[in-house]
Amino acid sequence: MKVLTYIKSNNLNAGPKAERDIIKIIDNSYDNSKFDTIFFANKYILAFKKFFLILRNIFSNNLILQYPITHSRLLKLLPKNTIILIHDLNSIRDPKNKKNLKELDNLKHFNYIICHNDKMKEYLVSHGINENNIYKNELFDYICNKEVNVTDKFNNNIVYAGNMTKSPFINQLDENKLKYNICLYGQGIDTDINNKVLYKGKFKPEDLPQEWSGSVGLVWDGNFDESDENEGFKNYTKYNNPHKLSCYIAAGLPVIVWKQAAVADFVLKNNIGYVISNIYDINNIDFSDYAEKKKNVSVISERVRKGYYTQKVIDEIKNRM
């Protein structure tokens, strides 16, 4: 089986890790199925290489495409039994871009589509994609060596990781209204915001779970409140599984998520964190059950570090083929 993947090259950007982890999981779990990995590391030769690789695999029923790809018009050249593994849906993430208008029509071509969760599945079905062709991975896996030895007691530090350019809330927060510190990890800034919003640096994604100085991970995009709930990055979280959630879980951290985010269902179902409407709601969270939530996270942490969710959904599809 071929795994068609475009790998970006920024080592301090967590984006490529999700795709690389898929490759590792498949290589380690399906040796007898002869999966092969195909990497595109140079954007300037992407179109040329992709075209010929697609031609080479055009009659294959054993192709996994990590989606999205740069040249979506080539999608319909692929066999219908290609497994489309969605990392992002551009029609939701950037609906104003005319290039994304045909995304859903292109996806209708395929018999096997792996999406993130029930909310994303509902979106796909509402736009004409056959429900029977859609599978859910529930959570992105996050391959790393071991769970961080986080204390069972809650401390005053909330961890936030990601691209700070997607996180205007960090510049909106009044330190006088914050009960706890928010510790930032990632690109887009290089200094503390104020005395409560503290910059801790940027690290390779595989090293990040070992670097936390907090006890809870925050999943948040957009403004500090719900004023932008139907716009941009905040709206997108109603449908996607942010990779930072998996990073926190891999490190054994309970999480705090927006109550309207798609992942809130997973967090509440598994009792691994807290849901809020506004960043300042963190001040009112009762952390007395922190140890219980951390224990629940440890079970899922072991799964995501070993590729459980990817294997589960691919096995489900293989059994249907």
C-alpha positions in Angstrom: 0.0 0.0 0.0 1.2 3.5 -0.9 0.9 6.4 1.4 1.0 9.7 -0.6 2.1 12.6 1.6 3.5 16.1 1.2 5.8 16.8 4.1 6.6 20.4 5.0 10.1 21.1 6.1 9.9 23.5 9.2 11.3 21.5 12.1 9.9 23.8 14.7 6.4 23.7 13.3 4.1 21.0 14.6 2.2 20.8 11.3 4.4 18.1 9.6 4.4 15.9 12.7 0.8 14.7 12.1 1.7 13.5 8.6 5.0 12.0 9.7 3.3 10.1 12.5 0.8 8.6 10.1 3.7 7.3 8.1 5.4 5.8 11.2 2.3 4.1 12.4 1.6 2.5 9.1 5.2 1.4 8.6 5.3 -0.1 12.1 1.9 -1.7 12.1 1.3 -3.0 8.6 4.6 -4.6 7.6 2.8 -7.6 6.1 0.7 -5.3 3.9 3.8 -3.8 2.3 3.0 -0.2 2.9 5.4 2.2 1.1 6.0 5.8 2.2 6.2 8.6 -0.4 7.5 12.0 0.7 7.3 15.3 -1.0 9.9 17.5 0.7 10.4 20.2 -1.9 7.4 22.3 -2.9 9.0 23.2 -6.3 9.0 19.7 -7.5 5.7 18.7 -5.8 3.5 18.9 -8.9 5.8 17.0 -11.2 6.5 14.2 -8.8 2.9 13.9 -7.6 1.6 13.6 -11.2 3.8 10.7 -12.0 3.3 9.0 -8.7 -0.4 9.2 -9.2 -0.1 7.7 -12.7 2.0 4.9 -11.2 -0.6 4.1 -8.6 -3.7 4.8 -10.8 -4.9 1.2 -10.8 -4.0 0.5 -7.2 -6.7 -0.2 -4.5 -4.1 0.3 -1.8 -3.4 4.0 -1.7 -3.7 6.3 1.3 -3.7 10.0 0.5 -3.0 12.4 3.3 -5.3 15.3 2.5 -5.2 18.2 1.6 -2.9 18.3 -1.4 -1.7 21.3 -3.3 -3.1 20.3 -6.7 -6.6 19.1 -5.8 -7.7 18.9 -9.5 -5.6 15.7 -9.7 -7.8 14.0 -7.1 -10.2 12.5 -9.6 -7.3 10.8 -11.3 -7.0 8.6 -8.3 -8.9 5.3 -7.9 -12.2 5.5 -6.0 -10.9 3.1 -3.4 -8.1 5.5 -2.4 -8.4 6.1 1.4 -8.6 9.9 1.9 -7.2 10.8 5.4 -8.2 14.3 6.2 -5.9 16.6 8.2 -7.7 19.8 7.2 -10.8 20.8 5.3 -10.1 24.0 3.5 -13.7 24.6 2.6 -14.3 25.2 6.3 -11.0 26.6 7.3 -10.9 29.2 4.5 -14.4 29.4 2.8 -13.7 32.7 1.2 -11.0 31.3 -1.0 -12.6 30.4 -4.4 -10.0 27.6 -4.8 -11.7 25.7 -2.0 -15.2 25.7 -3.5 -14.8 22.4 -5.3 -13.2 20.5 -2.4 -16.4 18.7 -1.4 -17.2 17.7 -5.0 -13.7 16.2 -5.3 -14.2 14.2 -2.1 -17.5 12.7 -3.4 -15.4 10.7 -5.8 -14.0 8.4 -3.0 -15.3 5.4 -1.2 -13.2 5.8 2.0 -12.8 9.1 3.8 -11.3 9.4 7.2 -12.5 12.6 9.0 -12.0 13.9 12.5 -15.2 13.5 14.5 -19.0 13.5 14.4 -19.2 17.2 13.7 -17.0 17.0 10.6 -18.9 13.9 9.5 -22.2 15.8 9.7 -20.7 18.6 7.7 -19.5 16.2 4.9 -22.9 14.4 4.8 -24.8 17.7 4.7 -22.8 18.6 1.5 -23.7 15.4 -0.3 -21.0 12.9 0.7 -22.3 9.4 1.3 -22.4 8.7 5.0 -21.4 5.1 4.5 -18.1 6.3 3.0 -17.0 8.3 6.0 -15.0 7.0 8.9 -13.8 8.8 12.1 -10.4 8.6 13.7 -11.6 10.3 16.9 -8.2 11.7 17.8 -4.9 12.3 16.1 -2.1 10.1 17.4 1.1 11.8 18.7 4.1 9.6 18.6 6.6 10.2 21.3 8.7 8.1 23.7 7.0 8.5 27.0 4.4 10.3 29.0 5.7 13.3 31.0 5.8 12.7 34.8 3.2 15.4 35.6 2.3 15.9 39.2 -1.2 14.7 40.3 -1.8 18.1 41.9 -2.9 21.1 39.9 -0.4 24.0 39.8 -0.9 27.5 38.7 0.3 27.1 35.1 -1.9 26.6 32.1 0.0 25.4 29.0 -0.8 26.8 25.5 1.1 25.5 22.4 0.7 26.5 18.8 1.1 29.2 16.2 0.6 32.5 18.1 -0.5 34.3 14.9 -3.7 32.2 15.1 -4.1 33.2 18.8 -5.1 36.9 19.1 -6.5 36.1 22.6 -3.0 36.1 24.1 -2.7 39.8 23.4 -6.2 40.5 24.7 -5.8 39.1 28.2 -5.7 41.5 31.2 -3.2 40.1 33.7 -5.2 41.6 36.5 -8.2 39.4 35.5 -6.2 36.1 35.4 -6.0 33.9 38.4 -3.4 31.5 36.8 -0.4 31.8 34.5 -0.7 30.9 30.8 2.6 29.5 29.5 3.1 29.9 25.8 5.1 27.5 23.5 5.4 28.1 19.8 6.2 30.5 17.0 4.9 34.0 16.4 6.2 35.7 19.5 9.5 35.8 21.3 8.7 37.5 24.6 6.3 37.5 27.6 3.0 39.2 26.9 2.5 40.4 30.5 3.2 39.1 34.0 0.6 36.3 33.6 1.0 35.4 29.9 4.5 34.0 29.8 6.6 32.9 26.7 8.5 29.7 27.3 10.1 29.2 23.8 9.7 27.0 20.8 10.7 23.4 20.5 10.7 20.5 18.0 7.2 18.9 18.2 8.6 15.5 19.2 10.4 17.2 22.2 7.5 19.5 23.2 5.7 17.0 25.5 8.9 16.9 27.7 9.0 20.7 28.0 5.8 21.7 29.7 5.9 23.7 32.9 2.2 23.4 33.6 -0.4 20.9 34.5 -3.3 21.6 32.1 -3.3 22.1 28.3 -5.4 24.9 26.7 -7.1 24.3 23.3 -8.2 27.7 22.0 -8.1 29.8 18.8 -9.3 33.3 18.0 -10.5 35.9 20.6 -10.6 35.3 24.3 -14.4 35.1 24.3 -17.0 33.9 21.8 -17.3 37.2 19.9 -15.8 35.5 16.8 -17.5 32.1 17.2 -18.7 32.1 13.5 -15.4 33.4 12.1 -12.0 32.1 11.1 -10.0 29.9 13.4 -12.6 29.9 16.2 -15.3 28.6 13.8 -13.0 25.9 12.4 -12.6 24.4 15.9 -16.3 23.5 15.7 -15.3 20.8 13.2 -11.7 19.8 13.6 -9.5 17.9 16.0 -6.6 20.3 16.8 -3.2 18.5 16.9 -2.3 20.4 20.1 -5.0 18.4 21.9 -3.1 15.2 21.0 0.2 16.7 22.1 -1.2 17.6 25.5 -2.8 14.1 25.9 0.5 12.4 24.9 2.2 14.4 27.7 -0.5 13.2 30.2 -2.1 16.6 30.6 -5.8 17.1 31.3 -7.1 19.8 29.0 -9.3 22.9 28.8 -11.3 23.4 25.6 -14.0 25.7 24.2 -17.4 24.3 25.0 -18.5 24.6 21.3 -15.4 23.0 19.9 -15.9 19.6 18.3 -13.4 18.0 20.7 -15.5 19.1 23.7 -17.6 15.9 23.2 -14.5 13.7 23.4 -13.2 15.6 26.5 -16.4 15.3 28.4 -17.1 11.7 27.3 -13.7 10.5 28.6 -13.6 12.9 31.6 -10.2 14.2 30.7 -10.7 18.0 31.1 -12.9 21.0 31.4 -15.0 23.1 29.0 -15.3 26.9 29.0 -16.9 29.8 27.0 -14.3 32.5 27.8 -10.7 32.3 28.8 -11.4 34.1 32.1 -13.8 31.2 32.9 -10.6 29.3 33.8 -10.6 31.3 37.0 -13.8 29.5 38.1 -12.9 25.9 37.3 -13.0 23.6 40.2 -9.7 21.6 39.9 -10.4 19.4 42.9 -10.9 16.4 40.6 -7.7 17.1 38.7 -6.1 13.8 39.9 -9.0 11.8 38.5 -8.9 13.5 35.2 -5.2 13.0 34.9 -5.7 9.3 35.6 -8.2 9.2 32.7 -5.8 11.0 30.4 -3.0 8.5 31.1 -5.1 5.7 29.5 -5.6 7.7 26.3 -2.0 9.0 26.4 -0.7 5.5 26.0 -2.9 5.0 23.0 -2.0 8.2 21.1 1.7 7.6 21.7 1.4 4.2 20.1 -0.8 5.0 17.1 -4.0 3.4 18.4 -6.5 5.7 16.7 -4.9 5.5 13.3 -4.6 1.7 13.4 -8.2 1.4 14.6 -9.8 3.4 11.7 -7.5 1.9 9.0 -8.3 -1.6 10.3 -12.0 -0.7 10.1 -11.6 0.3 6.4 -9.5 -2.7 5.5 -12.2 -5.0 6.9 -14.7 -3.3 4.6 -12.6 -3.5 1.4 
